[in-house]
């Protein structure tokens, strides 16, 4: 709609030629014709081809505005003060985005607004700026925010300064600092952005306090038709953490300085976020996390991806975890493989030389209620030493199935001060002990196998089988030794009741001056 004020000069000055001279305030280039209403207009002529508007009231579906002390001429529109109140958006049927076709007029007067105050949701407080049109359809914005805006028939471009107190007030409290520039382009179908950022974010979870910093370029594009976009980070994100929430034993293993890289673009939509690769690297400790095909479903808060975690430490050795993870608020499912390699592991008075671990695993369940764990670890060491025990080339394989009752485990209650309440499991074991020495007793080619079960009812059942090709002491020697043990009972609260039975077989017993064969007792 064009608000046109025309004045016939003959009505005011009879000596002037009878011509019609008018000044037009044309705002149809910025607001659709059918959305504009003028509810008040107080004006007067202030000179030849010049009008002074004391007050004008404009209403649209998006805002209400009042203009004060406005001077209009054929070349310039000067508005001393303008107040704009943003209105809540009205519900309407979605329409397909269309390419911009702004009907920009190359002959209209340029505009200057000395003070524009914008209030209403989502602004927390009024935004006060001034607007100057340096060249036709090129605007400079200053005040609470600083920006340059250029209008073309097919696009709108803006360069925005991200510094300043007003924009800082709009940010979440975790963002402690933000500066840089943002270049935006909009053609009606898609929004393109190029940012140069310097930002610092504070993170706090219990006693684990940290900061995240990013300095570099960010580019992105969002397509309105498909409701999808892409974001690319040119530089890695740096993070620091105090790790005070962890015990000193574990905090010493983890890095306090991290670097996060996303070499692939981040794909976003109204209901998901995804990226092909995410890398997290410790700067002060040799730890690296790699997540492939990471996808986050925002509608169900569902996360899915392939994870690879690598850790290396002079004391604790080299470890790798590779697997697939899927998680939602009340369910986690992760499966994969763990490998470990330690030249020496020292635990209290036990030392394991050249320790190797390989295990398939699966963890699933509700992390707030019940978790199921399955694992098949294989462990090998060239030698296991204690103060009075030496085992050469021990190997152990396990088949573990366990259930963890999370609320009971969190209670910290121990059954008979030993077993955590809320844990049940079934373990099948098979171990090989090539050479075993205990003080002055040696055993060759020994093996231990069996099954250990602890039920949720606190009933336990243990079956063990021990065999050895030869057990020798200074005064005797046992050949083809075999022993079975069966122990069952309950560790429920109260007195422990259990039964124990066993069987021992020895093919040959050699004493210093006697020999016995095939004896059983």
C-alpha positions as CSV (number, residue, x, y, z in Angstrom):
1,X,0.0,0.0,0.0
2,X,1.4,3.5,-0.8
3,X,0.5,6.2,1.6
4,X,0.4,9.2,-0.8
5,X,0.0,12.8,0.5
6,X,-0.7,15.1,-2.5
7,X,-1.1,18.9,-2.2
8,X,-2.6,21.1,-4.9
9,X,-0.6,24.2,-4.6
10,X,-3.4,26.3,-6.1
11,X,-5.5,25.6,-3.0
12,X,-2.8,27.3,-0.9
13,X,-1.2,29.9,-3.2
14,X,-3.2,31.4,-6.0
15,X,-0.1,33.0,-7.6
16,X,1.5,29.6,-8.2
17,X,0.9,27.7,-11.4
18,X,-2.1,25.4,-11.2
19,X,-0.1,22.3,-11.0
20,X,-0.3,19.3,-8.7
21,X,2.9,18.7,-6.7
22,X,3.0,15.9,-4.2
23,X,5.4,14.1,-1.8
24,X,4.9,10.4,-1.4
25,X,5.9,8.3,1.6
26,X,6.0,4.9,-0.2
27,X,6.4,1.9,2.2
28,X,5.0,-0.7,-0.1
29,X,8.6,-1.8,-0.9
30,X,9.0,-3.1,2.7
31,X,5.6,-4.2,3.9
32,X,2.9,-6.2,1.9
33,X,0.1,-4.0,0.8
34,X,-2.7,-6.0,2.5
35,X,-0.9,-6.0,5.9
36,X,-0.6,-2.3,6.5
37,X,-3.0,0.0,8.3
38,X,-2.5,3.7,9.2
39,X,-4.6,4.5,12.3
40,X,-3.4,8.1,13.0
41,X,-1.7,10.8,10.9
42,X,-1.0,14.3,12.1
43,X,0.9,16.3,9.4
44,X,1.4,19.8,7.9
45,X,3.3,21.4,5.0
46,X,6.6,22.7,6.2
47,X,7.8,24.0,2.8
48,X,7.7,23.6,-0.9
49,X,7.6,19.8,-1.6
50,X,8.2,19.2,2.1
51,X,5.9,17.7,4.8
52,X,6.3,17.5,8.5
53,X,4.5,14.6,10.2
54,X,4.1,15.2,14.0
55,X,2.8,11.7,14.6
56,X,1.9,8.6,12.5
57,X,0.5,5.2,13.7
58,X,1.1,2.2,11.6
59,X,-0.2,-1.3,12.3
60,X,0.7,-4.7,10.7
61,X,0.2,-8.3,11.7
62,X,3.9,-8.4,12.9
63,X,4.2,-5.1,14.8
64,X,2.6,-1.7,15.8
65,X,4.7,1.4,15.2
66,X,4.5,5.1,16.1
67,X,6.6,7.6,14.2
68,X,7.3,11.1,15.7
69,X,8.7,14.3,14.2
70,X,9.2,13.1,10.7
71,X,10.4,15.3,7.8
72,X,9.6,14.2,4.3
73,X,11.0,15.5,1.0
74,X,11.6,14.1,-2.4
75,X,15.2,13.1,-1.4
76,X,15.1,12.3,2.3
77,X,12.9,10.9,5.0
78,X,14.1,11.9,8.5
79,X,12.4,10.3,11.4
80,X,13.5,11.7,14.8
81,X,11.9,9.0,16.9
82,X,10.1,5.7,16.2
83,X,8.6,3.1,18.6
84,X,7.9,-0.4,17.5
85,X,6.1,-3.1,19.4
86,X,6.5,-6.7,18.1
87,X,3.4,-8.8,18.1
88,X,3.1,-12.5,18.7
89,X,3.0,-14.4,15.4
90,X,-0.4,-15.6,14.2
91,X,-1.0,-19.2,13.3
92,X,-1.3,-19.6,9.6
93,X,-1.1,-22.4,7.0
94,X,2.5,-23.0,6.0
95,X,3.3,-21.8,2.5
96,X,6.2,-22.8,0.3
97,X,9.2,-20.5,0.4
98,X,9.6,-18.3,-2.7
99,X,12.6,-16.6,-4.1
100,X,12.8,-12.9,-3.1
101,X,11.5,-10.4,-5.6
102,X,11.6,-7.1,-3.7
103,X,10.1,-4.2,-5.7
104,X,12.8,-1.8,-4.8
105,X,12.4,1.8,-6.2
106,X,15.5,3.5,-7.4
107,X,13.8,6.9,-7.2
108,X,12.5,6.9,-3.7
109,X,14.0,9.2,-1.0
110,X,16.6,7.8,1.3
111,X,15.7,7.2,5.0
112,X,17.2,8.1,8.3
113,X,15.9,7.2,11.8
114,X,17.6,9.0,14.6
115,X,16.1,6.7,17.3
116,X,14.2,3.5,16.9
117,X,13.1,1.6,19.9
118,X,11.9,-2.0,19.4
119,X,10.2,-4.0,22.2
120,X,8.3,-7.2,22.7
121,X,9.0,-10.9,22.6
122,X,11.5,-12.4,22.2
123,X,13.5,-9.3,23.2
124,X,14.3,-9.2,27.0
125,X,14.4,-5.4,27.0
126,X,13.9,-2.6,24.4
127,X,16.4,-2.6,21.5
128,X,17.4,1.0,20.7
129,X,19.2,1.8,17.4
130,X,19.6,4.4,14.8
131,X,19.3,3.7,11.1
132,X,21.0,5.6,8.3
133,X,20.7,4.9,4.6
134,X,24.1,5.9,3.2
135,X,23.3,4.8,-0.3
136,X,20.0,3.8,-1.7
137,X,19.0,0.4,-0.1
138,X,22.2,0.3,1.9
139,X,21.6,0.8,5.7
140,X,23.9,1.4,8.6
141,X,22.6,0.3,12.0
142,X,24.2,1.6,15.2
143,X,23.4,1.7,18.9
144,X,22.6,-1.4,20.9
145,X,23.8,-3.4,17.9
146,X,26.0,-2.5,15.0
147,X,25.2,-3.8,11.5
148,X,25.2,-3.0,7.8
149,X,22.2,-4.2,5.7
150,X,22.0,-4.2,1.9
151,X,18.7,-4.8,0.0
152,X,18.6,-6.1,-3.5
153,X,15.6,-7.3,-5.4
154,X,16.7,-11.0,-5.1
155,X,18.5,-11.0,-1.7
156,X,19.0,-9.4,1.6
157,X,22.6,-9.2,3.0
158,X,23.7,-8.2,6.5
159,X,27.0,-7.8,8.3
160,X,26.5,-7.9,12.1
161,X,28.9,-7.1,14.9
162,X,28.4,-9.8,17.6
163,X,30.1,-7.7,20.3
164,X,28.3,-5.5,22.7
165,X,26.3,-5.7,25.9
166,X,22.9,-6.1,24.3
167,X,23.7,-9.2,22.4
168,X,25.5,-10.6,25.4
169,X,22.3,-10.2,27.5
170,X,20.5,-12.5,25.0
171,X,23.0,-15.3,25.4
172,X,22.7,-18.2,27.9
173,X,24.6,-17.5,31.2
174,X,27.0,-20.3,30.3
175,X,28.5,-18.1,27.4
176,X,30.9,-15.9,29.3
177,X,32.3,-14.0,26.2
178,X,31.3,-13.6,22.5
179,X,32.8,-11.4,19.9
180,X,33.2,-11.4,16.1
181,X,31.2,-10.7,13.0
182,X,28.4,-12.5,11.2
183,X,27.7,-12.1,7.5
184,X,24.2,-13.3,6.4
185,X,22.5,-13.6,3.0
186,X,18.9,-14.5,2.4
187,X,17.2,-15.0,-0.9
188,X,13.8,-16.2,0.2
189,X,14.7,-19.9,-0.2
190,X,17.9,-20.3,2.0
191,X,20.0,-18.5,4.6
192,X,23.7,-18.5,4.2
193,X,26.0,-17.3,7.0
194,X,29.8,-16.8,7.5
195,X,30.9,-16.0,11.0
196,X,34.2,-15.1,12.6
197,X,33.9,-16.1,16.2
198,X,35.7,-15.7,19.5
199,X,33.6,-17.4,22.3
200,X,34.1,-18.7,25.8
201,X,31.6,-21.1,27.4
202,X,31.6,-22.1,31.1
203,X,30.5,-25.7,31.9
204,X,29.7,-26.9,35.4
205,X,28.5,-30.4,36.5
206,X,28.9,-31.0,40.2
207,X,32.6,-30.3,41.0
208,X,33.7,-30.8,37.4
209,X,34.1,-27.2,36.2
210,X,35.4,-26.4,32.8
211,X,35.4,-24.0,29.9
212,X,35.0,-24.4,26.1
213,X,36.6,-21.9,23.7
214,X,36.3,-21.5,20.0
215,X,38.3,-19.0,17.8
216,X,37.8,-19.3,14.1
217,X,35.4,-19.3,11.2
218,X,31.9,-20.9,11.1
219,X,30.0,-21.3,7.9
220,X,26.5,-22.5,7.4
221,X,23.4,-22.8,5.1
222,X,19.8,-23.5,5.9
223,X,17.3,-24.4,3.3
224,X,13.7,-23.3,4.2
225,X,12.1,-25.6,1.6
226,X,13.7,-28.8,3.0
227,X,14.0,-27.5,6.5
228,X,17.6,-28.7,6.5
229,X,21.0,-27.0,7.0
230,X,24.7,-27.6,7.2
231,X,27.3,-26.0,9.5
232,X,31.1,-26.3,9.1
233,X,33.7,-25.4,11.7
234,X,37.1,-24.3,10.3
235,X,39.0,-24.7,13.6
236,X,39.0,-27.2,16.5
237,X,37.2,-26.4,19.8
238,X,39.3,-26.2,22.9
239,X,38.1,-27.3,26.3
240,X,39.5,-27.3,29.9
241,X,38.2,-29.1,33.0
242,X,39.3,-29.3,36.6
243,X,38.0,-32.9,37.1
244,X,37.5,-32.2,40.8
245,X,34.4,-34.4,40.7
246,X,36.6,-37.5,40.2
247,X,38.9,-39.2,42.7
248,X,42.6,-38.3,42.4
249,X,43.3,-41.8,41.1
250,X,41.1,-41.4,38.0
251,X,41.5,-37.6,37.5
252,X,45.3,-38.2,37.0
253,X,44.5,-40.5,34.0
254,X,42.2,-38.1,32.2
255,X,43.3,-34.9,30.3
256,X,42.4,-31.5,31.7
257,X,42.8,-29.9,28.3
258,X,40.9,-31.2,25.3
259,X,40.5,-30.5,21.6
260,X,37.4,-31.3,19.6
261,X,37.4,-31.4,15.9
262,X,34.5,-31.9,13.4
263,X,36.2,-32.2,10.0
264,X,32.9,-33.1,8.4
265,X,29.9,-30.8,8.1
266,X,27.2,-30.9,10.7
267,X,23.8,-31.6,9.2
268,X,20.8,-30.1,11.0
269,X,17.1,-30.3,10.5
270,X,14.0,-29.6,12.6
271,X,14.3,-33.0,14.3
272,X,17.9,-34.2,14.0
273,X,21.6,-33.3,14.1
274,X,24.2,-35.5,12.4
275,X,27.9,-35.5,11.4
276,X,30.1,-38.1,9.8
277,X,33.1,-37.7,12.2
278,X,33.8,-36.2,15.6
279,X,37.2,-36.3,17.2
280,X,38.2,-35.5,20.8
281,X,41.9,-35.5,21.6
282,X,43.5,-34.9,25.0
283,X,46.3,-32.3,24.9
284,X,48.1,-33.1,28.2
285,X,47.3,-36.9,28.2
286,X,47.3,-39.4,25.4
287,X,43.6,-40.0,25.0
288,X,41.6,-39.9,21.8
289,X,37.9,-40.4,21.2
290,X,36.5,-40.8,17.7
291,X,32.8,-41.0,16.9
292,X,31.7,-41.9,13.4
293,X,28.2,-41.5,11.9
294,X,26.9,-39.6,14.9
295,X,23.2,-38.9,14.8
296,X,21.0,-37.2,17.3
297,X,17.2,-37.4,17.0
298,X,15.8,-34.3,18.7
299,X,12.2,-35.6,18.7
300,X,12.9,-38.6,20.9
301,X,16.3,-37.4,22.3
302,X,17.9,-40.4,20.6
303,X,21.7,-40.6,20.0
304,X,23.4,-43.1,17.6
305,X,27.0,-43.5,16.5
306,X,30.1,-45.7,16.2
307,X,32.7,-44.9,18.9
308,X,36.4,-45.5,19.1
309,X,38.3,-44.6,22.3
310,X,42.1,-44.8,22.6
311,X,44.1,-44.3,25.8
312,X,47.8,-44.7,26.4
313,X,49.7,-44.2,29.7
314,X,53.2,-45.2,30.7
315,X,51.8,-46.8,33.9
316,X,48.5,-48.1,32.7
317,X,49.4,-49.2,29.2
318,X,47.5,-48.8,25.9
319,X,43.8,-49.4,25.7
320,X,41.3,-49.3,22.8
321,X,37.5,-49.4,22.9
322,X,35.5,-49.7,19.7
323,X,31.8,-50.2,19.4
324,X,28.4,-49.0,18.5
325,X,26.3,-46.8,20.8
326,X,22.6,-45.9,20.8
327,X,21.0,-44.1,23.7
328,X,17.8,-42.4,24.7
329,X,16.8,-41.0,28.1
330,X,15.6,-44.3,29.5
331,X,17.6,-46.8,27.5
332,X,21.3,-47.3,26.5
333,X,22.6,-50.0,24.2
334,X,26.3,-50.3,23.5
335,X,28.3,-53.2,22.1
336,X,31.8,-53.6,20.9
337,X,35.3,-54.7,21.8
338,X,38.0,-53.7,24.3
339,X,41.7,-54.4,23.9
340,X,44.4,-53.6,26.4
341,X,48.2,-54.1,26.4
342,X,50.3,-53.4,29.6
343,X,54.0,-54.1,29.9
344,X,53.5,-54.2,33.7
345,X,50.5,-53.9,36.0
346,X,51.1,-53.4,39.7
347,X,48.1,-53.8,42.1
348,X,49.1,-53.7,45.8
349,X,51.4,-56.7,46.2
350,X,50.6,-58.3,42.8
351,X,52.6,-57.7,39.6
352,X,51.5,-58.9,36.1
353,X,54.0,-58.8,33.3
354,X,53.1,-58.2,29.6
355,X,49.3,-58.3,30.3
356,X,47.0,-58.6,27.3
357,X,43.2,-58.2,27.5
358,X,40.6,-58.7,24.7
359,X,36.9,-58.7,25.3
360,X,33.7,-58.5,23.4
361,X,31.0,-56.8,25.4
362,X,27.4,-55.6,25.4
363,X,25.7,-53.2,27.8
364,X,22.0,-52.4,27.7
365,X,19.1,-51.3,29.8
366,X,17.8,-48.3,31.7
367,X,20.7,-46.4,33.4
368,X,18.4,-45.3,36.2
369,X,16.8,-48.8,36.9
370,X,18.4,-52.0,35.5
371,X,21.4,-52.6,33.4
372,X,22.4,-55.9,31.7
373,X,26.1,-56.6,31.0
374,X,27.5,-59.3,28.8
375,X,31.3,-59.8,28.3
376,X,33.7,-62.5,27.1
377,X,37.1,-61.3,28.2
378,X,40.3,-63.2,27.4
379,X,43.4,-62.3,29.6
380,X,47.0,-63.4,29.1
381,X,50.2,-62.6,31.0
382,X,53.7,-63.8,30.7
383,X,54.1,-63.9,34.5
384,X,52.0,-63.2,37.6
385,X,53.9,-62.4,40.8
386,X,52.9,-61.9,44.4
387,X,54.9,-62.0,47.6
388,X,54.8,-65.8,47.8
389,X,53.3,-66.9,44.4
390,X,54.7,-67.1,40.9
391,X,52.6,-68.2,37.8
392,X,54.2,-68.4,34.4
393,X,52.1,-67.7,31.2
394,X,48.7,-67.6,33.0
395,X,45.6,-67.3,30.7
396,X,42.0,-66.7,31.7
397,X,38.8,-66.6,29.6
398,X,35.4,-65.6,31.1
399,X,31.9,-65.6,29.9
400,X,30.0,-63.0,32.1
401,X,26.3,-62.2,32.3
402,X,25.4,-59.7,34.9
403,X,22.4,-57.6,36.0
404,X,22.9,-54.3,37.9
405,X,20.0,-52.9,40.0
406,X,21.1,-49.3,39.8
407,X,19.0,-47.9,42.8
408,X,20.2,-50.6,45.1
409,X,23.8,-50.2,44.0
410,X,23.6,-46.4,44.6
411,X,22.5,-47.1,48.1
412,X,26.0,-48.3,48.9
413,X,24.7,-51.2,51.0
414,X,27.1,-54.2,51.2
415,X,26.0,-57.8,51.9
416,X,28.1,-58.9,54.9
417,X,30.3,-55.9,54.2
418,X,31.6,-57.5,51.0
419,X,29.2,-57.8,48.1
420,X,27.4,-54.7,46.8
421,X,23.6,-55.2,47.0
422,X,21.8,-55.1,43.6
423,X,24.4,-57.1,41.7
424,X,23.7,-60.6,40.3
425,X,25.8,-62.5,37.8
426,X,26.7,-65.8,36.2
427,X,30.4,-66.3,35.3
428,X,31.9,-69.3,33.3
429,X,35.7,-69.4,33.6
430,X,38.5,-71.3,32.0
431,X,42.1,-70.7,32.9
432,X,45.5,-72.2,32.0
433,X,48.4,-72.0,34.4
434,X,51.6,-73.3,32.7
435,X,53.9,-73.2,35.8
436,X,52.9,-72.3,39.3
437,X,55.1,-71.9,42.3
438,X,54.0,-71.3,45.9
439,X,56.8,-71.1,48.4
440,X,58.4,-74.6,48.0
441,X,55.5,-76.1,46.0
442,X,55.4,-76.2,42.2
443,X,52.6,-77.2,39.8
444,X,52.9,-77.8,36.1
445,X,50.3,-77.6,33.3
446,X,47.4,-76.7,35.6
447,X,43.9,-75.6,34.7
448,X,41.0,-74.1,36.6
449,X,37.5,-74.1,35.1
450,X,34.0,-73.7,36.5
451,X,30.9,-71.5,37.0
452,X,30.0,-68.9,39.6
453,X,26.4,-67.8,40.0
454,X,25.0,-65.1,42.3
455,X,21.2,-64.7,41.9
456,X,19.1,-61.6,42.6
457,X,17.8,-63.5,45.6
458,X,21.4,-63.6,47.0
459,X,21.6,-67.3,46.5
460,X,25.0,-68.4,45.2
461,X,26.2,-71.6,43.4
462,X,29.9,-72.2,42.7
463,X,31.4,-75.1,40.8
464,X,35.1,-75.3,40.3
465,X,37.4,-77.9,38.6
466,X,41.1,-77.8,39.2
467,X,43.6,-80.1,37.4
468,X,47.3,-80.3,37.3
469,X,49.7,-82.6,35.4
470,X,52.1,-82.5,38.3
471,X,52.4,-81.0,41.8
472,X,55.7,-81.3,43.5
473,X,57.2,-80.5,46.9
474,X,60.5,-81.4,48.4
475,X,59.1,-84.6,50.1
476,X,56.3,-85.6,47.6
477,X,55.1,-85.5,44.0
478,X,51.5,-85.8,42.7
479,X,50.8,-86.8,39.1
480,X,47.5,-86.1,37.3
481,X,45.9,-84.3,40.1
482,X,42.2,-83.4,39.8
483,X,39.8,-81.8,42.2
484,X,36.2,-80.6,42.0
485,X,34.5,-78.2,44.4
486,X,30.8,-77.4,44.8
487,X,29.7,-74.7,47.2
488,X,26.2,-73.3,47.4
489,X,24.3,-71.2,49.8
490,X,22.9,-67.7,50.5
491,X,24.5,-64.4,51.3
492,X,21.2,-62.7,52.2
493,X,21.1,-60.5,55.3
494,X,21.6,-62.6,58.4
495,X,23.6,-65.7,59.1
496,X,25.2,-67.4,56.1
497,X,24.1,-71.0,55.4
498,X,25.9,-73.0,52.8
499,X,27.0,-76.5,51.9
500,X,30.4,-77.6,50.6
501,X,31.3,-80.8,48.8
502,X,34.3,-81.9,46.8
503,X,36.2,-84.7,45.2
504,X,39.9,-85.2,44.7
505,X,41.6,-87.7,42.4
506,X,45.3,-88.4,42.1
507,X,46.7,-90.9,39.5
508,X,50.1,-91.3,41.3
509,X,51.6,-90.2,44.6
510,X,55.3,-90.4,45.1
511,X,56.7,-89.9,48.6
512,X,60.4,-89.9,49.6
513,X,60.4,-93.6,50.2
514,X,56.9,-94.8,48.9
515,X,54.8,-94.8,45.8
516,X,50.9,-95.0,45.5
517,X,48.9,-95.2,42.3
518,X,45.2,-94.5,41.5
519,X,44.1,-93.5,44.9
520,X,40.8,-91.6,45.5
521,X,39.4,-90.0,48.7
